[in-house]
């Protein structure tokens, strides 16, 4: 708008109000970012801080909690797309492949069994009707990637337990959402017709979502490799919009958009492409933003005062304790008995299945469904999520220590050494030395002589080492290596990876 028109009578009060609101939102967002530091100090996971702070703010300032439930669902959906896409890229197919069977078993069967067990507990203990009980169990069955990734933070779980836990948190979200939509669709039918409708919807959601995710990931990877853009800043945006398009296409085809996005991220995760590091950093930052937005917006929709009035506090605490100490250990632990894991690893996985934004998102579907006690069901989900994030999430490092599960911290390394080249450096790799890999304890001279691998740079604990012929590699080292040719890619990767269990 021309300045003259503004001076002639544009109501500057609206601009001032907008500036105040924008400034307040920015300060709140900065506080949320800084709260991650507070989370480390008080040992309370950051998502719990976002959730409780938002819920308390909505009680103090009721206007904050006036967002329409549809708007809340849309905002949280976008946030979860960012989290799942980034989480898929972080896991990658190469890391997921050895743990694919346990991830699918507890991600699909474990979610369904947990939903049924929770529904039975809600029906028998608190006299919920079967449909509301099944909806409640379905909402609470999935674990949450935002909560799991946030609690693990810069800590890496050594071994397959970490991969199984992260893979499950991404895989069971689409399963839980598909199951919720199937129940809502079946609720309009009756008898065996309801069962058939629900099963058909469930299979279609997962089947179509899986196909669209795999095809969309391939197409997106082809675009990343083949399409040259005029600016490096456009490459992360291309991938971002491509991931959103994958979600939209899957949803349009009546499939699970969340499963499609997660699979597309996994396919991209291991791929070599121009500006891949910049793409991963960009989406990692967006996932952190999505986590903050999701838990904050969901917290605004809850009244802490109403938890007692709706008699949701006692119900939620009882179900949370049953879920953490009985239902999940029995069901998930039972499914993991066929997997080669130590008992300590099984206990750790069972304990660390944290609830978060996804269960509350599923609870918003209940609020718009024609079922009794909608608000009470939503509040029960909030209580279970709060217990899971605060109690279970806060005790994850302690449980890992008691179970003998090693967690390795990765300190931030704020400086990087890099060299830009116009062609893909096919024979140059940046790798991490995995615990138990074939190169641990071997010297640079031995790798050059026996494997044809030249180690050019070694970073240990964030410090650069002077590479000599007798420099010995240790678990956790970040290395830059050169091989004879690009065909040595798989062999070199296998040497630096941990051996399969």
Buried (B, 14 or more C-beta within 10 A) or exposed (E): EEEEEEEEEEEEEEEEEEEEEEEEEEEBBEEBEEBBEEBEEEEBBBBBBBBBBBBEBBBEEEEBBEBEBEEBBEBBBBBBBBBBBBBBBBBBBBBBBBBBEBBBBBBBBBBBBBBBBBBBBBBEEBEBEEBBBBBBBBBBBBBBBBBBBBBBBEBBBBBBBBBBBBBBBBBBBBBBBBBBBBBBBBBEEEEEEBEEBBEEBBEBBBBBBBBBBBBBBEBBBEBBEEEEBEEEEEBBEBBBEBBBBBBBBBBEBEBBBBBBBBBBBBBBBBBBBBBBEBBBEBBBEBBBBBBBBBBBBBBBBBBBEBBEEBBBBEBBBBBBBBBBEEBBBBBBBBBBEEBEBBEBBBBBBBBBBBBBBBBBBBBBBBBEBEBEBBBBBBBBBBBBBBBBBBBBBBBBBEBBEEBEBBBEEBEEEEEEEEEEEEEEEEBBBEBBBBBEBBBBEBBBBBBBEEBBBBBEEBBBEEEEBEBEEEBBBBBBBBBBBBBEEEEBBEEBEEBBBBEEB
